Amino acid sequence: MKQTTSVTTLTRQLLGAALLVPAVLAAACGGKTEPGFTQAEAKTIREKTQAFEGAFNKKEADSLTSYYTPESVLMPPNAPTVRGKEPIKQFYGELYAQGATELEVETKDLRGHGTLAYESGSYSLNRRPAQGAKTRDRGKYLFIWRKQNDGAWMIEQSIWSSDLPELVPLGN
């Protein structure tokens, strides 16, 4: 009798587990899924990067900072981290005062998932100050983009670093 009771208990446990597994799998599959990163979104970000380059070269600091979220972080080379739109705008104003111009940005890699995307690539930049030596720079950059509630992609974090050891005269 004891053996029959344990076989019946075991059968019930197995049957319960067999019914529970599909329920758990259905619940896991039925949850909210994060949207994928589409080719259209990648195209939008590439276009925004080109517009960013254009705003930079027109020395439009207000337009340039419109690509950043209010809590954005900018990490330029050889300078402290800059946090927030107004300090970022001031940073670019100082860069323009140094004669920064002719920014060229080339996206090399762009990937994303859900509401985050990262873009990396190369840049070149010249400085043509009113007085002093003209210099050039080239290097790499990384933008981390976040899709906002309104669907717009904005830069949340950015960093760049030079491939050159120091500012190099334009003639070289």
N, CA and C atoms as an extended XYZ file, in Angstrom:
516
Properties=species:S:1:pos:R:3:atomname:S:1:resname:S:1:resid:I:1 pbc="F F F"
N         0.811       -1.187        0.000 N   MET     1
C         0.000        0.000        0.000 CA  MET     1
C         0.855        1.252        0.000 C   MET     1
N         1.917        1.200        0.780 N   LYS     2
C         2.802        2.345        0.874 CA  LYS     2
C         3.421        2.658       -0.479 C   LYS     2
N         3.812        1.637       -1.256 N   GLN     3
C         4.409        1.833       -2.564 CA  GLN     3
C         3.400        2.456       -3.526 C   GLN     3
N         2.130        2.064       -3.484 N   THR     4
C         1.089        2.619       -4.346 CA  THR     4
C         0.896        4.102       -4.040 C   THR     4
N         0.917        4.462       -2.754 N   THR     5
C         0.736        5.855       -2.354 CA  THR     5
C         1.884        6.709       -2.878 C   THR     5
N         3.116        6.228       -2.795 N   SER     6
C         4.242        7.025       -3.272 CA  SER     6
C         4.250        7.107       -4.797 C   SER     6
N         3.789        6.057       -5.503 N   VAL     7
C         3.688        6.120       -6.959 CA  VAL     7
C         2.621        7.134       -7.347 C   VAL     7
N         1.490        7.141       -6.642 N   THR     8
C         0.418        8.101       -6.918 CA  THR     8
C         0.895        9.519       -6.647 C   THR     8
N         1.612        9.729       -5.563 N   THR     9
C         2.145       11.058       -5.232 CA  THR     9
C         3.142       11.514       -6.296 C   THR     9
N         4.005       10.614       -6.705 N   LEU    10
C         4.985       10.932       -7.736 CA  LEU    10
C         4.299       11.265       -9.054 C   LEU    10
N         3.263       10.496       -9.413 N   THR    11
C         2.517       10.749      -10.642 CA  THR    11
C         1.880       12.126      -10.596 C   THR    11
N         1.286       12.483       -9.471 N   ARG    12
C         0.676       13.802       -9.323 CA  ARG    12
C         1.720       14.919       -9.440 C   ARG    12
N         2.869       14.721       -8.838 N   GLN    13
C         3.927       15.724       -8.911 CA  GLN    13
C         4.413       15.920      -10.347 C   GLN    13
N         4.592       14.813      -11.058 N   LEU    14
C         5.030       14.892      -12.451 CA  LEU    14
C         3.981       15.562      -13.327 C   LEU    14
N         2.718       15.213      -13.104 N   LEU    15
C         1.635       15.816      -13.858 CA  LEU    15
C         1.564       17.322      -13.574 C   LEU    15
N         1.714       17.687      -12.307 N   GLY    16
C         1.703       19.110      -11.934 CA  GLY    16
C         2.850       19.854      -12.587 C   GLY    16
N         4.033       19.270      -12.608 N   ALA    17
C         5.197       19.898      -13.241 CA  ALA    17
C         4.988       20.014      -14.743 C   ALA    17
N         4.383       18.967      -15.338 N   ALA    18
C         4.145       18.999      -16.786 CA  ALA    18
C         3.169       20.105      -17.153 C   ALA    18
N         2.214       20.399      -16.287 N   LEU    19
C         1.267       21.480      -16.543 CA  LEU    19
C         1.866       22.848      -16.228 C   LEU    19
N         2.786       22.884      -15.285 N   LEU    20
C         3.393       24.144      -14.859 CA  LEU    20
C         4.393       24.680      -15.891 C   LEU    20
N         5.165       23.821      -16.520 N   VAL    21
C         6.187       24.250      -17.477 CA  VAL    21
C         5.593       25.079      -18.621 C   VAL    21
N         4.532       24.597      -19.307 N   PRO    22
C         3.972       25.434      -20.378 CA  PRO    22
C         3.432       26.771      -19.863 C   PRO    22
N         2.872       26.781      -18.659 N   ALA    23
C         2.344       28.030      -18.098 CA  ALA    23
C         3.471       29.026      -17.854 C   ALA    23
N         4.585       28.540      -17.326 N   VAL    24
C         5.735       29.413      -17.076 CA  VAL    24
C         6.308       29.929      -18.397 C   VAL    24
N         6.450       29.052      -19.375 N   LEU    25
C         6.965       29.474      -20.680 CA  LEU    25
C         6.039       30.489      -21.348 C   LEU    25
N         4.747       30.281      -21.253 N   ALA    26
C         3.790       31.218      -21.845 CA  ALA    26
C         3.891       32.577      -21.160 C   ALA    26
N         4.054       32.576      -19.851 N   ALA    27
C         4.172       33.838      -19.122 CA  ALA    27
C         5.459       34.566      -19.513 C   ALA    27
N         6.541       33.816      -19.680 N   ALA    28
C         7.820       34.425      -20.058 CA  ALA    28
C         7.758       35.015      -21.455 C   ALA    28
N         7.087       34.346      -22.355 N   CYS    29
C         6.983       34.826      -23.731 CA  CYS    29
C         5.955       35.941      -23.882 C   CYS    29
N         5.017       36.002      -22.983 N   GLY    30
C         3.939       36.972      -23.106 CA  GLY    30
C         4.262       38.325      -22.514 C   GLY    30
N         5.443       38.493      -21.894 N   GLY    31
C         5.809       39.764      -21.268 CA  GLY    31
C         6.116       40.832      -22.300 C   GLY    31
N         6.264       42.042      -21.815 N   LYS    32
C         6.577       43.170      -22.689 CA  LYS    32
C         7.977       42.984      -23.263 C   LYS    32
N         8.100       43.081      -24.558 N   THR    33
C         9.401       42.947      -25.195 CA  THR    33
C         9.930       44.318      -25.576 C   THR    33
N        11.227       44.458      -25.502 N   GLU    34
C        11.862       45.713      -25.864 CA  GLU    34
C        11.964       45.791      -27.383 C   GLU    34
N        11.672       46.946      -27.948 N   PRO    35
C        11.725       47.045      -29.408 CA  PRO    35
C        13.143       46.856      -29.931 C   PRO    35
N        13.253       46.301      -31.115 N   GLY    36
C        14.554       46.118      -31.739 CA  GLY    36
C        15.081       47.427      -32.299 C   GLY    36
N        16.291       47.404      -32.772 N   PHE    37
C        16.930       48.564      -33.382 CA  PHE    37
C        16.866       48.358      -34.888 C   PHE    37
N        16.170       49.236      -35.579 N   THR    38
C        15.898       49.037      -37.001 CA  THR    38
C        16.895       49.779      -37.886 C   THR    38
N        16.903       49.399      -39.153 N   GLN    39
C        17.730       50.100      -40.139 CA  GLN    39
C        17.292       51.559      -40.275 C   GLN    39
N        15.993       51.799      -40.147 N   ALA    40
C        15.487       53.179      -40.225 CA  ALA    40
C        16.035       54.016      -39.079 C   ALA    40
N        16.145       53.425      -37.886 N   GLU    41
C        16.704       54.162      -36.750 CA  GLU    41
C        18.193       54.425      -36.961 C   GLU    41
N        18.904       53.453      -37.505 N   ALA    42
C        20.326       53.649      -37.805 CA  ALA    42
C        20.494       54.778      -38.822 C   ALA    42
N        19.629       54.811      -39.823 N   LYS    43
C        19.681       55.869      -40.831 CA  LYS    43
C        19.417       57.232      -40.187 C   LYS    43
N        18.445       57.292      -39.287 N   THR    44
C        18.132       58.540      -38.589 CA  THR    44
C        19.341       59.039      -37.808 C   THR    44
N        20.006       58.140      -37.099 N   ILE    45
C        21.178       58.539      -36.306 CA  ILE    45
C        22.306       59.001      -37.215 C   ILE    45
N        22.539       58.310      -38.318 N   ARG    46
C        23.587       58.742      -39.268 CA  ARG    46
C        23.277       60.151      -39.795 C   ARG    46
N        22.014       60.403      -40.112 N   GLU    47
C        21.622       61.731      -40.586 CA  GLU    47
C        21.810       62.788      -39.502 C   GLU    47
N        21.499       62.423      -38.256 N   LYS    48
C        21.691       63.365      -37.152 CA  LYS    48
C        23.175       63.668      -36.952 C   LYS    48
N        24.011       62.665      -37.122 N   THR    49
C        25.454       62.882      -36.989 CA  THR    49
C        25.957       63.848      -38.059 C   THR    49
N        25.471       63.699      -39.283 N   GLN    50
C        25.868       64.625      -40.348 CA  GLN    50
C        25.351       66.037      -40.078 C   GLN    50
N        24.131       66.145      -39.540 N   ALA    51
C        23.582       67.457      -39.183 CA  ALA    51
C        24.377       68.064      -38.022 C   ALA    51
N        24.824       67.232      -37.084 N   PHE    52
C        25.674       67.667      -35.975 CA  PHE    52
C        26.965       68.272      -36.532 C   PHE    52
N        27.574       67.569      -37.487 N   GLU    53
C        28.791       68.067      -38.137 CA  GLU    53
C        28.528       69.428      -38.787 C   GLU    53
N        27.414       69.564      -39.486 N   GLY    54
C        27.067       70.822      -40.137 CA  GLY    54
C        26.871       71.950      -39.146 C   GLY    54
N        26.171       71.669      -38.036 N   ALA    55
C        25.956       72.691      -37.005 CA  ALA    55
C        27.285       73.108      -36.386 C   ALA    55
N        28.170       72.141      -36.173 N   PHE    56
C        29.488       72.461      -35.619 CA  PHE    56
C        30.237       73.406      -36.562 C   PHE    56
N        30.253       73.069      -37.840 N   ASN    57
C        31.023       73.860      -38.807 CA  ASN    57
C        30.426       75.244      -39.055 C   ASN    57
N        29.147       75.411      -38.746 N   LYS    58
C        28.526       76.736      -38.839 CA  LYS    58
C        28.692       77.514      -37.535 C   LYS    58
N        29.325       76.863      -36.554 N   LYS    59
C        29.542       77.460      -35.237 CA  LYS    59
C        28.217       77.833      -34.566 C   LYS    59
N        27.236       76.945      -34.703 N   GLU    60
C        25.914       77.132      -34.116 CA  GLU    60
C        25.822       76.341      -32.811 C   GLU    60
N        26.356       76.925      -31.729 N   ALA    61
C        26.407       76.220      -30.446 CA  ALA    61
C        25.008       75.856      -29.946 C   ALA    61
N        24.032       76.738      -30.135 N   ASP    62
C        22.664       76.417      -29.700 CA  ASP    62
C        22.121       75.219      -30.454 C   ASP    62
N        22.314       75.220      -31.759 N   SER    63
C        21.848       74.105      -32.579 CA  SER    63
C        22.608       72.832      -32.216 C   SER    63
N        23.886       72.959      -31.985 N   LEU    64
C        24.730       71.813      -31.649 CA  LEU    64
C        24.267       71.150      -30.350 C   LEU    64
N        23.962       71.968      -29.348 N   THR    65
C        23.556       71.389      -28.070 CA  THR    65
C        22.147       70.809      -28.117 C   THR    65
N        21.390       71.104      -29.158 N   SER    66
C        20.049       70.518      -29.273 CA  SER    66
C        20.123       69.011      -29.530 C   SER    66
N        21.290       68.487      -29.866 N   TYR    67
C        21.465       67.050      -30.079 CA  TYR    67
C        21.697       66.301      -28.765 C   TYR    67
N        21.930       67.047      -27.686 N   TYR    68
C        22.244       66.459      -26.387 CA  TYR    68
C        21.026       66.444      -25.474 C   TYR    68
N        20.929       65.421      -24.615 N   THR    69
C        19.890       65.397      -23.580 CA  THR    69
C        20.284       66.392      -22.486 C   THR    69
N        19.330       66.816      -21.659 N   PRO    70
C        19.662       67.762      -20.580 CA  PRO    70
C        20.736       67.245      -19.622 C   PRO    70
N        20.815       65.930      -19.447 N   GLU    71
C        21.807       65.378      -18.524 CA  GLU    71
C        23.004       64.750      -19.248 C   GLU    71
N        23.261       65.177      -20.456 N   SER    72
C        24.364       64.621      -21.248 CA  SER    72
C        25.716       64.830      -20.579 C   SER    72
N        26.628       63.939      -20.958 N   VAL    73
C        28.007       64.008      -20.480 CA  VAL    73
C        28.920       64.036      -21.701 C   VAL    73
N        29.831       64.997      -21.711 N   LEU    74
C        30.814       65.155      -22.788 CA  LEU    74
C        32.195       64.945      -22.170 C   LEU    74
N        32.994       64.065      -22.773 N   MET    75
C        34.328       63.769      -22.257 CA  MET    75
C        35.369       64.084      -23.332 C   MET    75
N        35.778       65.348      -23.418 N   PRO    76
C        36.770       65.725      -24.432 CA  PRO    76
C        38.188       65.343      -23.994 C   PRO    76
N        39.095       65.240      -24.950 N   PRO    77
C        40.476       64.908      -24.587 CA  PRO    77
C        41.155       66.075      -23.881 C   PRO    77
N        42.021       65.761      -22.965 N   ASN    78
C        42.842       66.756      -22.264 CA  ASN    78
C        42.017       67.836      -21.590 C   ASN    78
N        40.837       67.485      -21.111 N   ALA    79
C        39.952       68.450      -20.451 CA  ALA    79
C        39.052       67.699      -19.479 C   ALA    79
N        38.520       68.404      -18.484 N   PRO    80
C        37.598       67.747      -17.545 CA  PRO    80
C        36.289       67.355      -18.222 C   PRO    80
N        35.582       66.430      -17.605 N   THR    81
C        34.258       66.009      -18.060 CA  THR    81
C        33.298       67.188      -17.958 C   THR    81
N        32.433       67.320      -18.949 N   VAL    82
C        31.451       68.400      -19.007 CA  VAL    82
C        30.072       67.765      -18.883 C   VAL    82
N        29.243       68.279      -17.950 N   ARG    83
C        27.927       67.695      -17.689 CA  ARG    83
C        26.832       68.733      -17.875 C   ARG    83
N        25.829       68.399      -18.679 N   GLY    84
C        24.678       69.265      -18.871 CA  GLY    84
C        24.781       70.124      -20.119 C   GLY    84
N        23.624       70.522      -20.638 N   LYS    85
C        23.570       71.265      -21.909 CA  LYS    85
C        24.288       72.612      -21.862 C   LYS    85
N        24.050       73.394      -20.834 N   GLU    86
C        24.655       74.735      -20.782 CA  GLU    86
C        26.181       74.659      -20.693 C   GLU    86
N        26.753       73.826      -19.819 N   PRO    87
C        28.214       73.677      -19.820 CA  PRO    87
C        28.764       73.133      -21.149 C   PRO    87
N        28.001       72.241      -21.802 N   ILE    88
C        28.439       71.721      -23.108 CA  ILE    88
C        28.451       72.858      -24.129 C   ILE    88
N        27.437       73.697      -24.103 N   LYS    89
C        27.380       74.856      -24.999 CA  LYS    89
C        28.584       75.773      -24.758 C   LYS    89
N        28.915       76.012      -23.492 N   GLN    90
C        30.079       76.841      -23.162 CA  GLN    90
C        31.375       76.203      -23.663 C   GLN    90
N        31.478       74.881      -23.522 N   PHE    91
C        32.663       74.177      -24.001 CA  PHE    91
C        32.856       74.406      -25.503 C   PHE    91
N        31.772       74.229      -26.260 N   TYR    92
C        31.880       74.428      -27.710 CA  TYR    92
C        32.198       75.886      -28.041 C   TYR    92
N        31.655       76.819      -27.286 N   GLY    93
C        31.988       78.233      -27.489 CA  GLY    93
C        33.482       78.475      -27.320 C   GLY    93
N        34.075       77.850      -26.314 N   GLU    94
C        35.528       77.972      -26.092 CA  GLU    94
C        36.312       77.307      -27.219 C   GLU    94
N        35.817       76.193      -27.702 N   LEU    95
C        36.478       75.498      -28.813 CA  LEU    95
C        36.442       76.365      -30.076 C   LEU    95
N        35.308       77.019      -30.321 N   TYR    96
C        35.206       77.948      -31.460 CA  TYR    96
C        36.170       79.113      -31.290 C   TYR    96
N        36.335       79.601      -30.064 N   ALA    97
C        37.265       80.712      -29.797 CA  ALA    97
C        38.704       80.309      -30.111 C   ALA    97
N        38.990       79.010      -30.055 N   GLN    98
C        40.316       78.497      -30.420 CA  GLN    98
C        40.441       78.300      -31.928 C   GLN    98
N        39.390       78.661      -32.658 N   GLY    99
C        39.419       78.548      -34.119 CA  GLY    99
C        38.992       77.198      -34.653 C   GLY    99
N        38.315       76.381      -33.837 N   ALA   100
C        37.891       75.051      -34.286 CA  ALA   100
C        36.951       75.167      -35.478 C   ALA   100
N        37.252       74.410      -36.505 N   THR   101
C        36.472       74.451      -37.736 CA  THR   101
C        36.732       73.194      -38.547 C   THR   101
N        35.978       73.034      -39.600 N   GLU   102
C        36.194       71.955      -40.570 CA  GLU   102
C        36.148       70.563      -39.940 C   GLU   102
N        35.154       70.357      -39.062 N   LEU   103
C        34.956       69.030      -38.479 CA  LEU   103
C        34.452       68.086      -39.555 C   LEU   103
N        35.048       66.928      -39.623 N   GLU   104
C        34.575       65.848      -40.479 CA  GLU   104
C        34.427       64.608      -39.610 C   GLU   104
N        33.247       64.009      -39.659 N   VAL   105
C        32.933       62.839      -38.849 CA  VAL   105
C        32.559       61.697      -39.784 C   VAL   105
N        33.133       60.538      -39.537 N   GLU   106
C        32.807       59.361      -40.338 CA  GLU   106
C        32.388       58.224      -39.414 C   GLU   106
N        31.135       57.834      -39.505 N   THR   107
C        30.620       56.723      -38.711 CA  THR   107
C        31.224       55.422      -39.226 C   THR   107
N        31.785       54.644      -38.322 N   LYS   108
C        32.352       53.342      -38.683 CA  LYS   108
C        31.462       52.204      -38.203 C   LYS   108
N        30.855       52.373      -37.027 N   ASP   109
C        30.043       51.312      -36.447 CA  ASP   109
C        28.839       51.935      -35.755 C   ASP   109
N        27.683       51.364      -35.981 N   LEU   110
C        26.452       51.861      -35.375 CA  LEU   110
C        25.581       50.662      -35.045 C   LEU   110
N        25.323       50.477      -33.758 N   ARG   111
C        24.514       49.359      -33.283 CA  ARG   111
C        23.578       49.864      -32.201 C   ARG   111
N        22.524       49.122      -31.955 N   GLY   112
C        21.608       49.521      -30.906 CA  GLY   112
C        20.736       48.380      -30.450 C   GLY   112
N        20.037       48.635      -29.365 N   HIS   113
C        19.072       47.689      -28.828 CA  HIS   113
C        18.067       48.485      -28.024 C   HIS   113
N        16.812       48.359      -28.379 N   GLY   114
C        15.785       49.081      -27.636 CA  GLY   114
C        15.965       50.577      -27.771 C   GLY   114
N        16.099       51.237      -26.631 N   THR   115
C        16.181       52.704      -26.627 CA  THR   115
C        17.616       53.220      -26.569 C   THR   115
N        18.608       52.340      -26.685 N   LEU   116
C        20.010       52.767      -26.664 CA  LEU   116
C        20.707       52.376      -27.968 C   LEU   116
N        21.601       53.253      -28.393 N   ALA   117
C        22.428       52.957      -29.566 CA  ALA   117
C        23.816       53.533      -29.323 C   ALA   117
N        24.813       52.914      -29.907 N   TYR   118
C        26.146       53.492      -29.843 CA  TYR   118
C        26.674       53.639      -31.261 C   TYR   118
N        27.418       54.697      -31.434 N   GLU   119
C        28.016       55.016      -32.728 CA  GLU   119
C        29.475       55.335      -32.480 C   GLU   119
N        30.347       54.717      -33.241 N   SER   120
C        31.765       55.040      -33.140 CA  SER   120
C        32.303       55.292      -34.535 C   SER   120
N        33.369       56.051      -34.577 N   GLY   121
C        33.955       56.365      -35.865 CA  GLY   121
C        35.193       57.220      -35.714 C   GLY   121
N        35.510       57.923      -36.779 N   SER   122
C        36.698       58.768      -36.781 CA  SER   122
C        36.295       60.213      -37.065 C   SER   122
N        37.167       61.116      -36.673 N   TYR   123
C        36.922       62.537      -36.912 CA  TYR   123
C        38.226       63.207      -37.319 C   TYR   123
N        38.085       64.353      -37.952 N   SER   124
C        39.216       65.254      -38.152 CA  SER   124
C        38.693       66.659      -37.906 C   SER   124
N        39.581       67.518      -37.466 N   LEU   125
C        39.205       68.860      -37.060 CA  LEU   125
C        40.413       69.768      -37.242 C   LEU   125
N        40.167       70.971      -37.729 N   ASN   126
C        41.228       71.962      -37.830 CA  ASN   126
C        40.953       73.080      -36.849 C   ASN   126
N        42.024       73.742      -36.434 N   ARG   127
C        41.904       74.955      -35.625 CA  ARG   127
C        42.619       76.063      -36.377 C   ARG   127
N        41.880       77.117      -36.631 N   ARG   128
C        42.413       78.272      -37.336 CA  ARG   128
C        42.149       79.516      -36.482 C   ARG   128
N        42.950       79.682      -35.420 N   PRO   129
C        42.727       80.832      -34.548 CA  PRO   129
C        43.077       82.143      -35.250 C   PRO   129
N        42.510       83.236      -34.745 N   ALA   130
C        42.804       84.562      -35.311 CA  ALA   130
C        44.295       84.852      -35.214 C   ALA   130
N        44.912       84.413      -34.155 N   GLN   131
C        46.354       84.590      -33.973 CA  GLN   131
C        46.954       83.271      -33.519 C   GLN   131
N        48.153       83.028      -33.881 N   GLY   132
C        48.826       81.800      -33.469 CA  GLY   132
C        48.808       80.752      -34.573 C   GLY   132
N        49.414       79.638      -34.234 N   ALA   133
C        49.582       78.559      -35.208 CA  ALA   133
C        48.257       77.858      -35.507 C   ALA   133
N        48.093       77.536      -36.774 N   LYS   134
C        46.957       76.713      -37.199 CA  LYS   134
C        47.337       75.256      -36.939 C   LYS   134
N        46.376       74.470      -36.450 N   THR   135
C        46.660       73.070      -36.129 CA  THR   135
C        45.558       72.169      -36.670 C   THR   135
N        45.878       70.899      -36.703 N   ARG   136
C        44.891       69.904      -37.112 CA  ARG   136
C        44.839       68.812      -36.057 C   ARG   136
N        43.761       68.078      -36.076 N   ASP   137
C        43.594       66.966      -35.159 CA  ASP   137
C        42.815       65.875      -35.886 C   ASP   137
N        43.047       64.645      -35.494 N   ARG   138
C        42.247       63.528      -35.995 CA  ARG   138
C        42.240       62.461      -34.910 C   ARG   138
N        41.167       61.688      -34.902 N   GLY   139
C        41.063       60.660      -33.877 CA  GLY   139
C        39.788       59.862      -34.011 C   GLY   139
N        39.315       59.381      -32.875 N   LYS   140
C        38.110       58.553      -32.869 CA  LYS   140
C        37.122       59.115      -31.856 C   LYS   140
N        35.854       58.718      -32.026 N   TYR   141
C        34.812       59.218      -31.136 CA  TYR   141
C        33.820       58.101      -30.835 C   TYR   141
N        33.044       58.327      -29.788 N   LEU   142
C        31.959       57.425      -29.421 CA  LEU   142
C        30.791       58.272      -28.937 C   LEU   142
N        29.638       58.078      -29.554 N   PHE   143
C        28.386       58.692      -29.113 CA  PHE   143
C        27.495       57.577      -28.590 C   PHE   143
N        26.878       57.801      -27.448 N   ILE   144
C        25.832       56.911      -26.967 CA  ILE   144
C        24.537       57.691      -27.089 C   ILE   144
N        23.642       57.161      -27.891 N   TRP   145
C        22.362       57.793      -28.183 CA  TRP   145
C        21.267       57.129      -27.358 C   TRP   145
N        20.276       57.917      -26.933 N   ARG   146
C        19.103       57.381      -26.247 CA  ARG   146
C        17.852       57.893      -26.946 C   ARG   146
N        16.951       56.968      -27.218 N   LYS   147
C        15.676       57.328      -27.831 CA  LYS   147
C        14.766       57.918      -26.752 C   LYS   147
N        14.301       59.117      -26.985 N   GLN   148
C        13.467       59.827      -26.026 CA  GLN   148
C        12.014       59.365      -26.133 C   GLN   148
N        11.209       59.773      -25.159 N   ASN   149
C         9.787       59.392      -25.153 CA  ASN   149
C         9.059       59.855      -26.412 C   ASN   149
N         9.516       60.968      -26.996 N   ASP   150
C         8.874       61.467      -28.219 CA  ASP   150
C         9.405       60.791      -29.478 C   ASP   150
N        10.327       59.819      -29.314 N   GLY   151
C        10.872       59.079      -30.450 CA  GLY   151
C        12.152       59.654      -31.026 C   GLY   151
N        12.584       60.817      -30.536 N   ALA   152
C        13.812       61.445      -31.044 CA  ALA   152
C        15.044       60.791      -30.413 C   ALA   152
N        16.062       60.599      -31.229 N   TRP   153
C        17.343       60.087      -30.740 CA  TRP   153
C        18.219       61.271      -30.356 C   TRP   153
N        18.774       61.235      -29.125 N   MET   154
C        19.630       62.314      -28.643 CA  MET   154
C        20.887       61.725      -28.015 C   MET   154
N        21.967       62.511      -28.051 N   ILE   155
C        23.243       62.070      -27.484 CA  ILE   155
C        23.170       62.170      -25.962 C   ILE   155
N        23.487       61.050      -25.316 N   GLU   156
C        23.504       61.036      -23.855 CA  GLU   156
C        24.939       61.081      -23.321 C   GLU   156
N        25.838       60.445      -24.027 N   GLN   157
C        27.254       60.426      -23.637 CA  GLN   157
C        28.088       60.572      -24.903 C   GLN   157
N        29.180       61.314      -24.805 N   SER   158
C        30.087       61.404      -25.941 CA  SER   158
C        31.510       61.553      -25.438 C   SER   158
N        32.409       60.954      -26.191 N   ILE   159
C        33.825       61.023      -25.864 CA  ILE   159
C        34.603       60.964      -27.161 C   ILE   159
N        35.716       61.651      -27.200 N   TRP   160
C        36.603       61.507      -28.344 CA  TRP   160
C        38.035       61.601      -27.865 C   TRP   160
N        38.922       61.029      -28.635 N   SER   161
C        40.344       61.088      -28.303 CA  SER   161
C        41.142       61.201      -29.585 C   SER   161
N        42.207       61.948      -29.470 N   SER   162
C        43.064       62.217      -30.614 CA  SER   162
C        43.983       61.035      -30.890 C   SER   162
N        44.291       60.842      -32.163 N   ASP   163
C        45.305       59.865      -32.543 CA  ASP   163
C        46.692       60.503      -32.537 C   ASP   163
N        46.734       61.838      -32.406 N   LEU   164
C        47.983       62.576      -32.472 CA  LEU   164
C        48.464       62.912      -31.063 C   LEU   164
N        49.771       62.945      -30.869 N   PRO   165
C        50.294       63.197      -29.524 CA  PRO   165
C        50.057       64.626      -29.031 C   PRO   165
N        49.910       65.564      -29.936 N   GLU   166
C        49.681       66.959      -29.577 CA  GLU   166
C        49.092       67.668      -30.795 C   GLU   166
N        48.729       68.912      -30.608 N   LEU   167
C        48.226       69.667      -31.755 CA  LEU   167
C        49.334       69.784      -32.790 C   LEU   167
N        49.046       69.381      -34.006 N   VAL   168
C        50.039       69.323      -35.058 CA  VAL   168
C        49.789       70.485      -36.028 C   VAL   168
N        50.829       71.231      -36.404 N   PRO   169
C        50.639       72.303      -37.376 CA  PRO   169
C        49.992       71.791      -38.645 C   PRO   169
N        49.136       72.611      -39.261 N   LEU   170
C        48.414       72.216      -40.477 CA  LEU   170
C        49.323       71.846      -41.629 C   LEU   170
N        50.479       72.420      -41.705 N   GLY   171
C        51.388       72.144      -42.818 CA  GLY   171
C        51.925       70.725      -42.826 C   GLY   171
N        51.795       69.985      -41.729 N   ASN   172
C        52.363       68.633      -41.666 CA  ASN   172
C        51.375       67.584      -42.051 C   ASN   172
